[in-house]
Protein backbone atom coordinates (compact mmCIF):
# COMPACT_ATOMS: atom_id res chain seq x y z
CA UNK A 1 0.00 0.00 0.00
CA UNK A 2 2.87 2.35 0.68
CA UNK A 3 4.29 1.83 -2.80
CA UNK A 4 0.97 3.00 -4.29
CA UNK A 5 0.74 5.87 -1.77
CA UNK A 6 -2.49 4.52 -0.32
CA UNK A 7 -3.57 5.80 3.07
CA UNK A 8 -4.86 3.72 5.96
CA UNK A 9 -8.32 5.03 6.73
CA UNK A 10 -10.60 3.77 9.47
CA UNK A 11 -12.36 1.34 7.12
CA UNK A 12 -9.07 0.05 5.70
CA UNK A 13 -7.77 -0.40 9.24
CA UNK A 14 -10.93 -2.36 10.14
CA UNK A 15 -10.42 -4.83 7.28
CA UNK A 16 -6.74 -5.25 8.14
CA UNK A 17 -7.64 -5.91 11.79
CA UNK A 18 -10.17 -8.52 10.67
CA UNK A 19 -7.48 -10.18 8.55
CA UNK A 20 -5.22 -10.19 11.61
CA UNK A 21 -7.95 -11.90 13.66
CA UNK A 22 -8.27 -14.60 11.03
CA UNK A 23 -4.48 -15.08 11.02
CA UNK A 24 -4.47 -15.43 14.80
CA UNK A 25 -7.30 -17.96 14.59
CA UNK A 26 -5.40 -19.91 11.91
CA UNK A 27 -2.39 -20.17 14.23
CA UNK A 28 -4.68 -21.40 17.00
CA UNK A 29 -6.26 -23.98 14.70
CA UNK A 30 -2.84 -25.24 13.61
CA UNK A 31 -1.68 -25.49 17.22
CA UNK A 32 -4.68 -27.68 18.03
CA UNK A 33 -4.32 -29.86 14.91
CA UNK A 34 -7.63 -28.70 13.41
CA UNK A 35 -8.86 -30.22 10.16
CA UNK A 36 -7.41 -28.68 7.01
CA UNK A 37 -10.78 -27.44 5.63
CA UNK A 38 -11.27 -25.27 8.74
CA UNK A 39 -7.83 -23.75 8.32
CA UNK A 40 -8.40 -23.18 4.60
CA UNK A 41 -11.74 -21.49 5.31
CA UNK A 42 -10.11 -19.04 7.74
CA UNK A 43 -7.26 -18.41 5.30
CA UNK A 44 -9.77 -17.63 2.53
CA UNK A 45 -11.58 -15.17 4.80
CA UNK A 46 -8.26 -13.55 5.76
CA UNK A 47 -7.36 -13.09 2.10
CA UNK A 48 -10.80 -11.62 1.35
CA UNK A 49 -10.34 -9.08 4.16
CA UNK A 50 -6.93 -8.09 2.82
CA UNK A 51 -8.28 -7.64 -0.71
CA UNK A 52 -11.22 -5.64 0.63
CA UNK A 53 -8.81 -3.35 2.50
CA UNK A 54 -6.82 -2.84 -0.69
CA UNK A 55 -9.90 -2.14 -2.81
CA UNK A 56 -11.25 0.34 -0.26
CA UNK A 57 -7.90 2.14 -0.11
CA UNK A 58 -7.77 2.38 -3.92
CA UNK A 59 -11.36 3.65 -4.10
CA UNK A 60 -10.72 6.25 -1.42
CA UNK A 61 -7.62 7.48 -3.23
CA UNK A 62 -9.46 7.74 -6.57
CA UNK A 63 -12.43 9.54 -5.00
CA UNK A 64 -10.35 11.86 -2.90
CA UNK A 65 -12.41 11.19 0.23
CA UNK A 66 -12.64 8.46 2.86
CA UNK A 67 -15.84 6.49 3.46
CA UNK A 68 -16.00 6.70 7.24
CA UNK A 69 -14.12 9.90 8.06
CA UNK A 70 -15.49 12.09 5.24
CA UNK A 71 -18.80 10.35 4.57
CA UNK A 72 -21.03 12.92 6.28
CA UNK A 73 -19.38 15.78 4.41
CA UNK A 74 -19.73 14.12 1.02
CA UNK A 75 -23.16 12.56 1.48
CA UNK A 76 -25.21 15.67 0.50
CA UNK A 77 -23.24 16.07 -2.75
CA UNK A 78 -23.71 12.40 -3.61
CA UNK A 79 -27.43 12.57 -2.90
CA UNK A 80 -27.71 15.66 -5.12
CA UNK A 81 -25.89 13.86 -7.95
CA UNK A 82 -28.25 10.91 -7.58
CA UNK A 83 -31.26 13.21 -7.73
CA UNK A 84 -29.85 14.92 -10.84
CA UNK A 85 -29.39 11.52 -12.51
CA UNK A 86 -32.95 10.50 -11.66
CA UNK A 87 -34.33 13.79 -12.96
CA UNK A 88 -32.40 13.60 -16.24
CA UNK A 89 -33.52 9.99 -16.72
CA UNK A 90 -37.13 11.00 -16.09
CA UNK A 91 -36.87 13.83 -18.64
CA UNK A 92 -35.21 11.53 -21.17
CA UNK A 93 -38.00 8.95 -20.85
CA UNK A 94 -40.64 11.66 -21.02
CA UNK A 95 -39.26 12.90 -24.35
CA UNK A 96 -39.41 9.44 -25.93
Secondary structure as GFF3:
##gff-version 3
##sequence-region A 1 96
A	DSSP	alpha_helix	10	31	.	.	.	ID=ss1
A	DSSP	alpha_helix	36	63	.	.	.	ID=ss2
A	DSSP	alpha_helix	71	95	.	.	.	ID=ss3
###
